[in-house]
Amino acid sequence: GEDVEQSLFLSVREGDSSVINCTYTDSSSTYLYWYKQEPGAGLQLLTYIFSNMDMKQDQRLTVLLNKKDKHLSLRIADTQTGDSAIYFCAESRDTGRRALTFGSGTRLQVQP
Amino acid sequence: ETGVTQTPRHLVMGMTNKKSLKCEQHLGHNAMYWYKQSAKKPLELMFVYNFKEQTENNSVPSRFSPECPNSSHLFLHLHTLQPEDSALYLCASSQESQGNEKLFFGSGTQLSVL
């Protein structure tokens, strides 16, 4: 399977919470990231978490990390139509290699 | 604005053409990257440059030729491409800090090969 896996699509209603999930395979991951891509644009860094943390909160965004299960999630509170985009999970590894490994992305559709 | 600028935004080329993609970063970073984004596939890392030196070539066909004249500029030279090379090509830069490699991306070049 892929190194970083995500479900392809999520639909929520405006005002609800969205939870986007990601699983990864490499236990040497040091940092994990969430990126957002809007139509016609590149990837924008939303937030990241160090691998020895369980949770990180940043305004409407909450990142949860279960290192034992190699599971990462991004919760968006009070989802707005402007949150409609593709969300990518990515990891960096403690190998000296300078690059991130990305998942396929989850398309979030917010219904008004 | 992310501080990473890519040109052109769109490019249509025939299989016999030669073209180049350009990327410039204004962030003072020391690493630059080319990624390929195809529909419903993970981002594919193509090349990594660390302090102008190529440190990774991810089994990319030789019809893609990168060039990094300095830490702020990165090019991708294209020749005799195939229709399956049509994709969004993304440039990124980063400055590693204590193992944290935050990549900043440009808006990409949408390439169509006819």
Interface residues (C-beta under 8 A of the other chain):
Chain A: E2 V4 L8 T30 Y31 Y33 Y35 G40 A41 G42 L43 Q44 L45 Y48 F50 F88 A90 S92 D94 R97 R98 A99 L100 T101 F102 G103 S104 G105
Chain B: T2 V4 Q6 A31 Y33 Y35 K40 K41 P42 L43 L45 V48 N50 T55 E56 L90 A92 S94 E96 G99 N100 E101 K102 L103 F104 F105 G106 S107 G108
